[in-house]
């Protein structure tokens, strides 16, 4: 009886999350639409921060902007790296800044948006997990991950590499990516595990939801049940994203999953992610266990 209730509740919970993100996105769009798109500008600072708003005044010493979120702000020209006109809050022909690099990932997994050539970042999650991701071209990137358990009495060490190809279907509205996670455990003879997967992201870099699916290859065989992922984010301020991730795998009767709910805050150029991870299975439907989730991302952009 408990298994049936859990199985029925998962689609309901995912539907609630979709509706929540959609409603917040609509409100944000309504708020943005009150500004005049013809006078919107994007100002990039030398410290990596960026500001967007209606241009109020500009001279040799300062730039004055007005935005719905921050009101009227004054920026001094000696600290400004670049000023660009924008169309409907989207930068024309501009390369991603630090905020855009951070928005390619959720709390753990990535969206179908990719890095541009030369952009990269280092990510640490819960102290142990380390990953480096780099854009090889504007559409192809590689990530390298390791859990360095060899530091603990030479224990077996999981490692993995993930090539990923991203491409837009409708610019800033629908993106697709295909990739494969190739993993091994150094110190054991279990063989290589592969997880080819595809991800679709709907929305912009600052407001989107993603649905992903893949199949596991292990011991030369394909596991006949998919690994499913649903994720979403929305930028609620200049430095903060709200995020959620949900990972589910089932054999048809038994479900194992992990839900993560949290946020990511940009501090200077780096980003701190934090939240709660909630694992669940159909065997323990009556128990809810939440664990803290914390991570750090340090970007390296070719805008430098």
Secondary structure, 3 states (H helix, E strand, C coil): CHHHHHHHHHHHHHHHHHHHHHHHHHHHHHHHCCCCHHHEEEEEECCCCEEEEEEEEECCCEEEEEECCCEEEEEEHHHEEEEEEEECCEECCCCCCHHHHHCCECCCCECCCCCCCCCEEEEEECCCEEEEEEECCCCEEEEEEEECHHHCCCCCEEEEEEEEEEEEEECCCEEEEEEEEEEEEECCCCCCEEEEEEEEEEECCCEEEEEEEEEEEECCEECCCCEEEEEEEEECCCCEEEEEEEEEEECCCCEEEEEEEEEEEEECCEEEEEEEEEEEEHHHCCCCEEEEEEEEEEEECCCC
